[in-house]
Amino acid sequence: MHKPADESHANVEDFDTVPEHDVEEELSREETDLVATIATVGVVGVGVAVLEAALLPGVALGVAAMLAPRFVPKIGEAIGPMFKETVRNAYKLGQKTKEFVAEANEHVQDIVAEVDAEAKSKAEAPAKDAAPIT
């Protein structure tokens, strides 16, 4: 590298490196923001899963929609098939969840009906025994 005689008139070509700490700091900030976002989404996802499982597909779509604009320039065309597959799987998961909840509800209703029937038969049995014989 050639040093000019008068350093007050240095050219851009005289500097061959850019300080790396700026790039590292920028990446560190992006990673910190990403981790914070993922943590927030994770907490919300767990809350939704605990409160209402039927909302999970919507949360998955919201997360995908939130993250897509941030990474589309970096990922390019790879995001399209991945996003479609994510939506497809989220929809399938939602359908399976609905089926599971419907089956569980049906089992609970069957058990309640059995308990009601047993209670009625026990109530009718003593009434028949106590009836006068004529």
matplotlib code that plots the C-alpha trace (Angstrom):
import matplotlib.pyplot as plt

x = [0.0, 1.3, 1.2, 0.8, 3.3, 0.6, -1.8, -4.5, -5.1, -5.4, -7.4, -10.1, -7.7, -5.3, -7.6, -8.0, -10.1, -13.3, -13.5, -15.0, -16.5, -19.3, -20.4, -20.2, -22.1, -24.8, -25.1, -25.1, -28.0, -29.9, -29.4, -30.5, -33.6, -34.3, -33.9, -36.2, -38.8, -38.6, -38.9, -42.0, -43.6, -42.7, -44.4, -47.5, -47.6, -47.4, -50.2, -52.4, -51.7, -52.7, -55.8, -57.1, -55.5, -57.7, -55.8, -52.5, -52.8, -53.5, -50.5, -48.3, -49.5, -49.0, -45.4, -44.7, -46.2, -44.2, -40.9, -41.3, -40.6, -37.5, -35.9, -37.3, -34.5, -31.9, -33.6, -35.1, -37.0, -36.5, -39.1, -42.0, -42.1, -41.1, -43.9, -46.5, -45.4, -45.6, -49.2, -50.1, -48.8, -50.3, -53.7, -53.3, -52.4, -55.4, -57.7, -56.1, -56.6, -60.2, -60.7, -59.0, -61.1, -64.3, -63.5, -62.6, -65.8, -67.8, -66.1, -66.9, -70.6, -70.8, -69.4, -71.9, -74.8, -73.7, -73.6, -77.0, -78.4, -77.0, -78.4, -81.8, -81.8, -80.7, -83.5, -86.1, -85.0, -85.9, -89.2, -90.3, -89.3, -91.3, -94.4, -97.4, -98.5, -102.2]
y = [0.0, 3.4, 6.2, 9.8, 12.4, 14.6, 12.5, 15.2, 14.4, 10.6, 8.8, 6.1, 3.6, 4.1, 2.4, -1.3, -2.5, -1.5, -1.9, -5.3, -4.3, -2.4, -5.5, -7.6, -5.1, -4.9, -8.7, -8.9, -6.4, -8.3, -11.6, -10.0, -8.6, -12.0, -13.8, -11.4, -11.7, -15.5, -15.5, -13.3, -15.4, -18.6, -17.2, -16.2, -19.6, -21.5, -19.3, -19.9, -23.6, -23.7, -21.6, -22.6, -25.2, -24.2, -20.9, -22.5, -22.5, -18.8, -18.2, -20.2, -18.1, -14.9, -15.9, -16.8, -13.6, -11.6, -13.2, -13.4, -9.7, -9.7, -12.7, -12.6, -10.5, -12.9, -16.2, -15.3, -17.9, -20.6, -18.9, -19.7, -23.5, -23.4, -21.0, -23.1, -26.2, -24.3, -23.2, -26.7, -28.3, -25.7, -26.3, -30.1, -29.6, -27.4, -30.1, -32.8, -30.7, -30.1, -33.9, -34.6, -32.1, -33.3, -36.9, -35.9, -34.0, -37.0, -39.3, -36.8, -36.6, -40.4, -40.7, -38.0, -39.9, -43.1, -41.4, -39.9, -43.3, -45.0, -42.3, -42.7, -46.5, -46.3, -43.7, -45.9, -49.1, -48.0, -46.5, -49.9, -51.7, -49.3, -49.6, -51.2, -54.6, -54.8]
z = [0.0, -1.0, 1.6, 0.3, 1.4, 2.8, 4.8, 4.8, 1.1, 1.5, -1.2, -0.7, -2.2, 0.6, 3.0, 2.2, 5.2, 6.8, 10.6, 11.3, 14.7, 12.9, 11.0, 14.1, 16.1, 13.4, 13.3, 17.1, 17.2, 14.5, 16.4, 19.6, 18.0, 16.4, 19.7, 21.5, 18.7, 18.8, 22.6, 22.5, 19.8, 21.8, 24.9, 23.0, 21.3, 24.5, 26.0, 22.9, 23.1, 26.8, 26.4, 23.0, 20.7, 17.7, 17.5, 16.8, 12.9, 13.0, 15.3, 12.9, 10.0, 11.9, 12.8, 9.2, 7.9, 10.5, 9.7, 5.9, 5.0, 7.2, 5.5, 1.9, 0.5, 2.1, 1.3, -2.1, -3.9, -1.2, 1.0, -1.4, -1.1, 2.6, 3.3, 1.4, 3.3, 6.6, 5.8, 4.6, 7.8, 10.0, 8.3, 8.7, 12.4, 12.9, 11.3, 13.5, 16.5, 15.7, 15.2, 18.5, 20.4, 18.8, 19.8, 23.3, 23.6, 22.3, 24.9, 27.7, 26.5, 26.4, 30.0, 31.2, 29.5, 31.2, 34.6, 34.0, 32.9, 36.0, 38.3, 36.7, 37.0, 40.7, 41.4, 39.7, 41.4, 45.0, 43.7, 42.3, 45.5, 47.6, 45.5, 47.3, 46.2, 45.4]

ax = plt.figure().add_subplot(projection="3d")
ax.plot(x, y, z, "-o")
ax.set_aspect("equal")
plt.show()
